[in-house]
Amino acid sequence: MKTKFLKKIGMNIFTSIKVSNLSQEILDIFKAQKIPYSLEDTLCILANGGKKFWEQLPHPLDKAMNPIDQFSLKQIVKIDRNAQILFPHSKWNIPLQKIGRLLNISRPSLLGIDINQNFGLWFAFRGAYFTKEIIDETKYQSFESPCNSCLEKPCQKACPASAISTCAESFILRRCLEYQTLTQSSCSDRCLARLSCPYQNQHQYTIEQIRYHQAKQLFL
């Protein structure tokens, strides 16, 4: 399978698993959405960590054209022209966090988003697809969420919306969104809590990239 080029373009996280080895919970989600699959298929997940992926995109970005999704789709086609693409896809809602945790790509964080062992909070899922090609399963080594061993919890202190508790499952999304949309919000174009996290912060996105994603999140 042609995947070596992915690291060069910043899509530096790639994992695969036989569909038959997915959890029943994930399979039930596929069934509920009538996503066709075979237990003999392999599910592949693509993600980026750090800044490099952003640098490969055709700037300036035309938001109306969904440039990140379009770029990601092109890479999947390069790998496998016959792939059954699940994400990015306008029709289906793929449980990326559940799949990412199963494959040890990520763990829950206090911010409601997942955290990666090598890139911290500065990673994102970019593609998911089924392939009929015969490939080895790849799975990252299991790890514990860095939030569990973080004593100072700077993200909690930095969050002006008080949306963060000390439990990864208790992020209060409503408070976060309400504060972001205030006229004088200090989080309108960035997440102060995310920026305060020291874990793997050498991979922190540029402010330009952060602003782009924040705007997409607020106005989609």
C-alpha positions in Angstrom: 0.0 0.0 0.0 1.3 3.4 -1.0 1.5 5.3 2.3 5.1 6.4 2.6 4.3 9.8 1.0 1.9 10.7 3.8 4.5 11.7 6.3 6.0 14.1 3.8 2.7 16.0 3.6 2.0 16.0 7.3 -0.5 13.2 7.4 1.8 11.5 9.9 -0.7 9.2 11.7 -1.9 6.1 9.9 -3.5 3.0 11.4 -5.5 0.1 10.1 -7.7 -2.6 11.6 -9.8 -5.5 10.2 -13.4 -4.6 10.4 -14.0 -7.9 12.1 -11.8 -6.7 15.0 -13.8 -3.5 15.6 -15.9 -3.3 18.7 -19.5 -4.2 18.5 -20.4 -0.7 19.6 -18.7 0.7 16.5 -20.2 -1.9 14.2 -23.6 -1.0 15.6 -23.1 2.6 14.7 -22.2 1.6 11.1 -25.3 -0.5 10.9 -27.5 2.2 12.3 -26.3 4.5 9.5 -26.6 1.7 6.9 -22.9 2.0 6.0 -22.1 -1.0 3.8 -19.1 -3.0 4.9 -17.7 -6.5 4.9 -16.0 -8.1 7.9 -13.1 -9.0 5.5 -12.5 -5.3 4.8 -9.8 -3.2 6.6 -10.6 0.1 8.1 -7.9 2.7 7.6 -7.6 6.0 9.6 -5.5 9.0 8.6 -4.7 11.9 10.8 -2.2 14.8 11.0 -0.2 15.9 13.9 1.6 19.3 14.1 1.9 22.1 11.6 3.3 20.4 8.5 -0.1 19.4 7.1 -1.3 23.0 7.1 1.7 24.0 5.1 0.8 21.7 2.3 -2.6 23.2 1.6 -3.2 25.5 -1.3 -3.1 28.9 0.3 -5.0 31.2 0.4 -7.8 28.9 1.4 -11.2 29.2 -0.1 -13.4 28.1 2.8 -16.4 27.6 0.6 -14.5 24.8 -1.2 -13.7 22.9 2.0 -10.0 22.8 1.0 -8.9 20.6 3.9 -11.5 17.9 3.1 -10.7 18.1 -0.6 -7.0 17.7 0.0 -7.5 14.8 2.4 -9.8 13.0 -0.1 -7.1 13.3 -2.8 -4.6 11.6 -0.6 -7.0 8.7 0.1 -7.5 8.2 -3.7 -3.8 8.2 -4.2 -3.5 5.3 -1.7 -6.5 3.3 -3.0 -8.6 4.4 -5.9 -11.2 1.8 -4.9 -11.5 2.8 -1.3 -14.9 3.2 0.2 -14.5 6.6 1.9 -16.3 7.2 5.2 -14.7 10.5 6.2 -14.7 13.2 5.1 -18.2 12.4 4.0 -21.3 14.6 4.1 -23.7 11.6 4.6 -22.3 9.7 7.5 -21.2 10.5 11.0 -18.3 8.3 11.8 -17.4 7.8 15.5 -13.8 8.9 15.0 -13.0 9.4 18.7 -14.2 5.8 19.6 -12.2 4.4 16.7 -9.1 6.5 17.6 -9.2 5.3 21.1 -9.6 1.7 20.1 -6.5 2.0 17.8 -4.5 4.0 20.5 -4.3 7.1 18.4 -5.8 9.2 21.1 -7.3 9.4 24.6 -9.8 11.7 26.2 -8.6 15.1 27.4 -10.2 17.6 29.8 -11.1 19.9 26.8 -13.7 17.6 25.2 -11.3 16.9 22.3 -8.9 13.9 22.2 -5.2 14.1 22.9 -2.4 12.2 21.1 0.7 10.8 22.7 3.1 12.3 20.3 1.3 15.6 19.3 -0.8 16.4 22.3 -3.9 18.4 21.5 -2.4 19.4 18.1 -3.7 16.6 15.9 -6.8 15.9 13.9 -8.5 13.1 12.1 -8.4 13.6 8.3 -9.6 10.5 6.7 -11.3 7.1 7.2 -12.0 4.5 4.6 -12.6 0.8 4.0 -10.2 -1.1 1.7 -10.3 -4.6 0.3 -6.5 -4.6 -0.2 -4.7 -7.1 2.0 -2.6 -5.1 4.5 -1.2 -5.7 8.0 -3.1 -4.3 10.9 -1.3 -1.4 12.6 -2.0 -0.2 16.0 -0.2 2.2 18.3 1.0 1.3 21.7 -1.5 1.8 24.5 -1.0 4.9 26.6 -2.8 6.8 29.4 -4.2 10.2 28.9 -1.5 12.8 29.9 -4.4 14.7 31.6 -4.5 12.1 34.3 -1.0 12.8 35.5 -1.1 16.6 35.0 -1.2 18.1 38.5 -1.5 21.9 37.8 -4.3 21.6 35.2 -3.4 24.9 33.4 -6.2 24.4 30.9 -8.8 24.6 33.6 -7.3 27.8 35.0 -7.1 29.4 31.5 -10.6 28.6 30.5 -12.7 31.9 30.9 -15.9 29.9 30.4 -15.3 27.6 33.3 -16.1 24.7 31.0 -13.4 22.4 32.2 -13.6 20.1 35.2 -11.0 17.7 36.5 -12.7 14.8 34.8 -12.2 14.1 31.1 -15.8 13.1 30.7 -17.3 16.3 32.2 -16.4 19.0 29.7 -19.3 21.5 29.5 -19.7 22.2 25.8 -22.6 24.5 26.3 -20.6 26.9 28.4 -17.7 26.8 25.9 -19.9 27.7 22.9 -21.8 30.4 24.8 -18.6 32.1 25.8 -17.1 31.8 22.3 -20.0 33.6 20.7 -20.0 36.6 23.1 -19.2 39.9 21.3 -16.1 40.5 23.4 -15.1 36.9 23.8 -11.3 36.3 24.3 -11.9 32.8 22.7 -13.6 34.0 19.5 -10.6 33.1 17.3 -8.7 30.7 19.6 -9.1 28.4 22.6 -7.1 29.8 25.5 -7.4 26.5 27.4 -5.9 24.5 24.5 -3.1 27.0 24.1 -2.2 26.7 27.8 -1.6 23.0 27.6 2.1 22.3 28.0 2.0 18.7 26.7 3.8 18.4 23.4 3.2 22.1 22.8 6.1 22.3 20.4 3.6 21.0 17.8 1.2 23.8 18.5 -0.6 25.1 15.3 0.1 28.5 14.0 -2.3 31.3 15.0 -3.4 31.5 11.4 -4.4 27.8 11.4 -6.0 28.1 14.8 -8.2 31.0 13.7 -9.2 29.1 10.5 -10.4 26.1 12.5 -12.1 28.2 15.2 -14.1 30.1 12.6 -15.1 26.8 10.9 -16.2 25.4 14.2 -18.4 28.4 15.1 -20.1 29.1 11.8 -20.6 25.7 10.1 
